[in-house]
Amino acid sequence: MMGDPVMHKTIAASICCLALGLLPLIARAHHSFAVNFIIDGSAEIQGVVRDIRIRNPHSILELDVTADNGTTERWVVETHAIPLLLRVGIDQSTFTEGEALTVRGMPSRVSGRQLIFGVEFEKPDGTLYSWRPDTLVPAGGLSTAAENSTRSGLDRFAAVWGYEADPNPHIDAQSPLPLNAAGLNARSNFDPFNTSAMQCIPPNLPGILYVPYLYGISLDDNAIRLHHEYFSVVRSIPLGGAVAQAELSAMFGQASARVDGDSIVIRSSGFPDLEAGMATAFDPNGVGADVPSSDRKVFTERYSVSEDGQTLTVDYQIEDPTYLTAVYNGRTQWSRLADGTSIVPFECDPAIASQSSQQAGP
């Protein structure tokens, strides 16, 4: 569309069907989401695109919107990271500077702030890019029974897996972790405007097992390689019980792996002190606040695959007497994706990582 058509804005404080349907995906995929946006509210703006930055860990669009009084306002639209946007058909070339665009999503918590979190994008010709629960699954879809029929032994673990997001947005609730006084104090002092995520520091274990990004597992005779799409975290661990350092950095400790019947067990220790090493604000253990871990943390993962080969279960155990009164046990589950599913590279942009809290804060 040529020229600058007159556009308008609509902000509604009520819960809408769009918000309810997309809430889990939004809350899970973006750090400190509830601090910045009203998750049970709805917002719509119509404007002209002026800037497009499709980045990691989230993306930014800017639109010129005509206010009710006839003046032009510059609105900021925050949305998901590159891998998640690619799965709904959005990349850097999808939107063009100067074109009209309608965006629907969640309004800023700061009254009057010209900011929303975009979950649905509509062009004037009706082309719609929209988040739905199945958009976490790439275009190839889930694996089939036929693809699994020839897999046996350790080969059953080798796949790209998709996380099964649950419907709890995990915001502002009581943590299930058995936190001691130090843990409770650390969680209560959490500053959502100064987090490790804003510094492009990836979530640790188990937080990284709760992000709605892909998880690739490959094996050879000597090692298991765990590739988390989020932040491109790679852990390559010998299977014979020898201890190895994660490829990314010391923040994932030193790990050893062994085969135990039909399962693979990984034990990691030697972690440094981490600001969000126990839980992140967006996962079901942090529920709205990061929880730190100490160099006494020990993390054990047990991987198993269902009989039909379709589901990967990760049972885990956290020990950290600095912040916990007892050992904590948790579980995540993943669905096998179709053969050939690709993991998208993830490079965090520090300027983008910090922008959200800066623009949404008081």
C-alpha positions as CSV (number, residue, x, y, z in Angstrom):
1,M,0.0,0.0,0.0
2,M,1.3,3.4,-1.0
3,G,1.2,6.6,1.2
4,D,0.4,6.9,4.9
5,P,-3.2,5.9,5.4
6,V,-5.0,7.1,8.5
7,M,-4.8,4.5,11.2
8,H,-6.1,4.3,14.8
9,K,-5.6,2.5,18.1
10,T,-7.9,0.4,20.3
11,I,-7.0,-0.6,23.8
12,A,-9.4,-2.8,25.8
13,A,-9.0,-3.8,29.4
14,S,-11.2,-6.9,29.2
15,I,-10.1,-10.5,28.7
16,C,-10.5,-11.6,25.1
17,C,-10.5,-15.0,23.4
18,L,-7.2,-14.2,21.7
19,A,-5.5,-13.4,25.0
20,L,-6.8,-16.6,26.6
21,G,-5.7,-18.8,23.8
22,L,-2.2,-17.4,23.4
23,L,-1.4,-16.6,27.1
24,P,0.7,-19.7,27.8
25,L,2.9,-19.2,24.7
26,I,3.4,-15.5,25.4
27,A,4.3,-16.0,29.1
28,R,6.6,-18.9,28.5
29,A,8.5,-17.4,25.6
30,H,9.4,-14.0,27.0
31,H,11.3,-13.1,30.1
32,S,9.5,-11.0,32.8
33,F,6.4,-10.8,30.6
34,A,3.9,-10.1,33.4
35,V,6.0,-7.2,34.6
36,N,5.8,-5.4,31.3
37,F,2.4,-6.4,29.9
38,I,-1.2,-7.0,31.1
39,I,-1.6,-10.7,30.3
40,D,-5.4,-10.6,30.8
41,G,-5.9,-7.5,28.7
42,S,-6.2,-7.0,24.9
43,A,-4.8,-4.3,22.6
44,E,-5.1,-3.5,19.0
45,I,-3.3,-0.8,17.0
46,Q,-3.5,0.0,13.3
47,G,-0.5,2.0,11.9
48,V,2.3,2.4,9.4
49,V,5.4,0.3,9.9
50,R,8.5,2.5,10.5
51,D,11.1,0.1,11.9
52,I,11.5,-3.7,11.9
53,R,14.0,-5.6,14.1
54,I,13.5,-9.4,14.0
55,R,16.0,-10.4,16.6
56,N,16.7,-12.6,19.6
57,P,15.6,-13.0,22.4
58,H,12.6,-11.0,21.2
59,S,11.8,-8.7,18.2
60,I,10.7,-5.1,17.9
61,L,8.5,-3.3,15.4
62,E,7.7,0.4,15.5
63,L,4.5,1.8,14.0
64,D,3.2,5.3,13.5
65,V,-0.4,5.4,14.8
66,T,-2.9,8.3,14.4
67,A,-4.3,9.1,17.8
68,D,-7.9,10.2,18.5
69,N,-6.9,13.8,18.5
70,G,-5.3,13.5,15.0
71,T,-1.7,13.5,16.1
72,T,0.8,10.8,15.1
73,E,2.2,8.6,17.9
74,R,5.1,6.2,17.6
75,W,4.1,2.8,19.1
76,V,6.5,0.0,19.9
77,V,5.4,-3.6,19.3
78,E,7.4,-6.3,21.1
79,T,7.1,-9.9,20.0
80,H,8.9,-13.2,19.9
81,A,12.4,-14.3,18.9
82,I,13.5,-15.4,15.5
83,P,12.9,-19.2,15.8
84,L,9.3,-18.8,17.1
85,L,8.5,-16.1,14.5
86,L,9.8,-18.3,11.7
87,R,7.3,-20.9,12.7
88,V,4.4,-18.6,11.9
89,G,5.9,-17.3,8.7
90,I,7.5,-14.1,9.9
91,D,11.1,-13.1,9.1
92,Q,12.9,-9.8,8.6
93,S,11.4,-9.4,5.1
94,T,7.8,-10.1,6.0
95,F,6.9,-6.5,6.9
96,T,8.0,-3.5,4.9
97,E,8.7,0.0,6.1
98,G,5.8,2.3,5.0
99,E,3.1,-0.5,4.8
100,A,0.0,-0.5,6.9
101,L,-0.3,-3.2,9.6
102,T,-2.8,-4.1,12.3
103,V,-1.3,-5.6,15.4
104,R,-3.3,-7.3,18.3
105,G,-1.9,-8.4,21.6
106,M,-1.4,-7.3,25.2
107,P,-1.1,-3.7,26.4
108,S,1.7,-2.2,28.5
109,R,1.3,-2.3,32.3
110,V,2.4,1.4,32.3
111,S,-0.7,3.5,31.7
112,G,-0.3,5.6,28.6
113,R,2.8,3.8,27.4
114,Q,2.7,3.3,23.6
115,L,3.7,-0.3,23.8
116,I,2.0,-3.7,23.2
117,F,3.1,-7.3,22.9
118,G,2.1,-8.4,19.5
119,V,0.6,-11.9,19.0
120,E,-1.4,-11.4,15.8
121,F,-0.4,-9.4,12.7
122,E,-2.7,-8.6,9.8
123,K,-1.9,-7.0,6.5
124,P,-4.4,-4.9,4.5
125,D,-4.9,-7.8,2.1
126,G,-6.1,-10.0,4.9
127,T,-2.8,-12.0,5.3
128,L,-2.7,-13.0,8.9
129,Y,0.2,-14.2,11.1
130,S,-1.2,-15.5,14.3
131,W,-0.2,-17.5,17.4
132,R,-2.1,-20.6,18.3
133,P,-1.1,-23.5,20.5
134,D,0.1,-25.6,17.6
135,T,2.5,-23.0,16.3
136,L,5.2,-24.2,18.5
137,V,5.4,-27.2,16.2
138,P,7.5,-26.5,13.0
139,A,6.0,-27.0,9.5
140,G,7.1,-30.6,9.3
141,G,4.8,-31.5,12.3
142,L,5.1,-34.4,14.7
143,S,6.8,-37.6,14.0
144,T,4.7,-40.6,12.9
145,A,4.5,-44.2,14.1
146,A,6.0,-45.3,10.8
147,E,9.1,-43.2,11.4
148,N,9.5,-44.7,14.8
149,S,9.0,-48.4,13.8
150,T,12.7,-49.1,13.1
151,R,14.2,-47.3,16.1
152,S,15.6,-49.3,19.0
153,G,18.0,-48.9,21.9
154,L,19.8,-45.5,22.2
155,D,18.6,-44.6,18.7
156,R,15.2,-43.9,20.1
157,F,16.6,-40.8,21.8
158,A,18.1,-39.3,18.7
159,A,15.6,-36.7,17.4
160,V,14.5,-33.1,17.5
161,W,11.9,-32.7,20.2
162,G,9.3,-30.0,20.8
163,Y,8.3,-28.9,24.3
164,E,4.7,-29.6,25.4
165,A,3.8,-26.2,26.9
166,D,1.2,-26.5,29.7
167,P,-1.7,-24.0,30.2
168,N,-0.3,-22.3,33.4
169,P,1.3,-19.0,32.6
170,H,3.5,-19.3,35.7
171,I,3.2,-15.7,36.8
172,D,3.1,-14.4,40.4
173,A,2.5,-17.7,42.1
174,Q,4.2,-19.6,44.9
175,S,7.3,-21.5,43.8
176,P,7.0,-25.3,44.3
177,L,10.7,-25.3,45.2
178,P,11.4,-26.2,48.9
179,L,13.2,-22.8,49.4
180,N,15.0,-22.2,52.7
181,A,15.3,-18.7,54.2
182,A,18.1,-17.7,51.8
183,G,16.1,-18.9,48.8
184,L,12.9,-17.1,49.9
185,N,14.8,-13.9,50.5
186,A,16.5,-14.1,47.1
187,R,13.2,-14.7,45.4
188,S,11.5,-11.8,47.2
189,N,14.3,-9.4,46.3
190,F,14.1,-10.3,42.6
191,D,14.4,-7.2,40.4
192,P,12.6,-7.7,37.1
193,F,14.3,-4.7,35.6
194,N,17.8,-6.1,36.2
195,T,18.0,-9.7,35.3
196,S,20.5,-12.1,33.8
197,A,18.2,-12.6,30.8
198,M,18.7,-8.9,30.0
199,Q,22.4,-9.5,29.8
200,C,22.0,-12.4,27.2
201,I,22.7,-15.0,29.9
202,P,20.7,-18.1,29.0
203,P,18.5,-19.9,31.6
204,N,20.3,-22.8,33.4
205,L,19.1,-26.2,34.4
206,P,16.2,-26.9,34.8
207,G,14.9,-23.5,33.4
208,I,16.1,-24.2,29.9
209,L,14.0,-27.4,29.9
210,Y,10.9,-25.3,30.1
211,V,11.3,-22.9,27.1
212,P,9.1,-23.6,24.0
213,Y,12.1,-24.0,21.7
214,L,13.4,-27.2,20.0
215,Y,15.7,-29.7,21.7
216,G,18.0,-31.8,19.6
217,I,19.5,-35.1,20.9
218,S,22.1,-37.0,19.0
219,L,24.3,-39.9,20.1
220,D,27.4,-41.9,19.0
221,D,29.2,-44.8,20.7
222,N,30.9,-42.5,23.1
223,A,28.8,-39.4,23.9
224,I,25.3,-37.8,24.0
225,R,25.0,-34.3,22.5
226,L,22.1,-32.1,23.8
227,H,21.4,-29.1,21.7
228,H,18.9,-26.6,23.1
229,E,17.7,-24.2,20.4
230,Y,17.2,-21.4,22.9
231,F,20.5,-19.5,23.1
232,S,22.1,-22.3,21.1
233,V,23.2,-24.1,24.3
234,V,25.1,-27.3,23.5
235,R,26.1,-30.0,26.1
236,S,28.2,-32.8,24.8
237,I,28.7,-35.5,27.5
238,P,30.7,-38.8,27.4
239,L,28.4,-41.8,27.9
240,G,30.9,-44.0,29.8
241,G,30.8,-42.0,33.0
242,A,33.7,-39.6,32.3
243,V,33.2,-36.0,33.3
244,A,33.0,-33.3,30.6
245,Q,32.6,-29.5,30.5
246,A,29.6,-28.1,28.5
247,E,30.7,-26.5,25.2
248,L,29.0,-23.2,25.9
249,S,30.6,-22.1,29.1
250,A,31.3,-23.1,32.7
251,M,27.8,-22.0,33.7
252,F,26.4,-25.5,32.8
253,G,29.0,-27.2,35.1
254,Q,30.7,-30.5,34.5
255,A,28.6,-33.5,33.5
256,S,28.8,-37.3,33.2
257,A,26.3,-39.6,31.5
258,R,25.5,-43.3,31.7
259,V,23.0,-45.7,30.3
260,D,20.7,-47.2,33.0
261,G,18.4,-49.9,31.5
262,D,16.2,-48.0,28.9
263,S,17.2,-44.6,30.3
264,I,20.1,-42.2,30.1
265,V,21.1,-40.5,33.3
266,I,23.2,-37.3,33.4
267,R,24.7,-35.9,36.5
268,S,26.0,-32.3,36.5
269,S,27.9,-30.4,39.3
270,G,30.6,-27.8,39.5
271,F,28.2,-25.0,38.7
272,P,29.2,-21.4,39.5
273,D,27.0,-19.2,41.6
274,L,24.2,-18.0,39.2
275,E,21.6,-15.3,39.6
276,A,18.9,-17.5,37.9
277,G,20.5,-20.9,38.3
278,M,17.6,-22.6,40.1
279,A,14.7,-21.1,38.3
280,T,13.7,-18.3,35.9
281,A,10.8,-15.9,36.2
282,F,9.0,-17.6,33.2
283,D,9.3,-21.2,34.3
284,P,7.0,-23.2,36.7
285,N,9.7,-23.2,39.4
286,G,10.2,-19.5,39.3
287,V,6.6,-18.5,38.7
288,G,7.4,-14.8,38.3
289,A,10.8,-14.4,39.9
290,D,14.3,-15.7,39.2
291,V,15.8,-18.0,41.9
292,P,19.6,-18.2,42.2
293,S,21.8,-21.3,42.7
294,S,25.1,-21.8,44.3
295,D,28.3,-23.8,43.6
296,R,26.8,-26.6,45.7
297,K,24.1,-27.3,43.1
298,V,23.9,-30.8,41.8
299,F,21.5,-31.5,38.9
300,T,20.5,-35.0,37.7
301,E,18.5,-35.7,34.6
302,R,16.9,-39.1,33.6
303,Y,15.8,-39.3,30.0
304,S,13.4,-42.0,28.9
305,V,11.3,-42.5,25.7
306,S,7.7,-43.8,25.6
307,E,7.0,-47.3,24.1
308,D,5.7,-45.7,20.9
309,G,8.7,-43.5,20.6
310,Q,6.7,-40.3,20.5
311,T,7.3,-38.8,23.9
312,L,10.6,-37.9,25.6
313,T,10.3,-37.6,29.4
314,V,13.0,-35.8,31.5
315,D,12.8,-36.5,35.2
316,Y,15.2,-34.3,37.1
317,Q,16.4,-33.7,40.6
318,I,18.0,-30.5,42.1
319,E,20.2,-30.5,45.1
320,D,21.4,-27.1,46.5
321,P,21.6,-26.8,50.3
322,T,22.4,-23.1,50.0
323,Y,18.9,-22.3,48.9
324,L,16.8,-25.5,49.3
325,T,15.6,-27.3,52.4
326,A,15.4,-30.6,50.5
327,V,16.0,-32.3,47.2
328,Y,13.4,-31.2,44.6
329,N,12.1,-33.5,41.8
330,G,10.5,-32.3,38.6
331,R,9.6,-33.5,35.1
332,T,9.2,-32.1,31.6
333,Q,7.9,-33.9,28.5
334,W,8.7,-33.4,24.8
335,S,7.1,-34.6,21.5
336,R,9.2,-36.2,18.8
337,L,9.2,-34.0,15.7
338,A,9.3,-35.2,12.1
339,D,12.6,-36.3,10.7
340,G,14.5,-33.5,9.1
341,T,13.2,-30.8,11.5
342,S,15.9,-28.1,11.7
343,I,17.0,-26.2,14.8
344,V,17.3,-22.5,14.1
345,P,20.6,-20.7,15.2
346,F,20.1,-18.3,18.1
347,E,22.3,-15.3,18.7
348,C,21.2,-13.0,21.5
349,D,21.3,-9.3,20.8
350,P,22.2,-7.5,24.1
351,A,20.6,-4.2,23.1
352,I,17.3,-5.9,22.3
353,A,17.5,-8.1,25.4
354,S,17.6,-5.1,27.7
355,Q,15.2,-2.9,25.7
356,S,12.0,-4.5,27.0
357,S,12.4,-3.7,30.7
358,Q,13.9,-0.3,29.9
359,Q,10.8,0.8,27.9
360,A,8.2,-0.9,30.1
361,G,9.5,0.2,33.4
362,P,8.1,3.2,35.4
